[in-house]
Amino acid sequence: MLSSNLAKDVMQTNVIKVSPDDTIQRCVQIFRENYFRALPVVNDEGQLQGIITTYDLMILAYSHP
């Protein structure tokens, strides 16, 4: 059952990530090549800074004429 599984049992450990200084174009390229819907944004110390999603890119695309 799902209720008995833990996140560590199903999580991915070989994760593609981006840095806060990576371009949006690089993020789009990673999304297109890997069919991802989210990318962790990690600083040089390996600390999670946030997550960028395909939804974030859609909002960005529609907010700029």
N, C-alpha and C positions, 0 to 999 in steps of 0.2 A: 504494500500500500504506500501511497505517497506520504502519508502522515508519519511513517516510520523512517523515511529517508532523510538524510541531512544534506545541506548545501554542499558540503565537502565531497559527498558521494557522487555528485553529478556535475560539479564545476569543471571548467576547463583550466588547465594549469599552464599550457603553452599559449600565452595571450599576446596578441599583437596590440601594441599600445602606441600612443603618440605623446609628444611633449607639448607643453603649453606654447612653445614657439613654432610648432609645425604649422604649415599653411592649411587653409581650408581645402585647397586643391589636393594636397597630399591625403587628407582625410577622405575626400570623395574618391580618390583613386583606390584607397584601401577598401572602402565600402563596396565599390564596383567589382573589384577583383575577388573579394571574399564573401560577398552577400551578407555582410554583417549589418546589424541594425544599431549597434552601439560600440564605441571605442573608449577605453579608459584613457584619461589624460594624466600622465605621471611625470613628476619633476625629476631632476637629475639625481636626487637622493632615493628615488623609487617610491615616493609617497604619492598616493592618489590625490589629484587636485580636482578632479571632476570626471564627468562622462559627456561625450558628445554623441548625439544620436542623429539618425537620418531625419527625424522630426526637426531637430535644431537647424539642420541644413535647409529644410523646406521653409521654415520660418525666415531664415536669412535670405533665401532666394526671393521670397515674396515681399520682403520688407524693402528691397532695393529695386527701384524702377528700371 
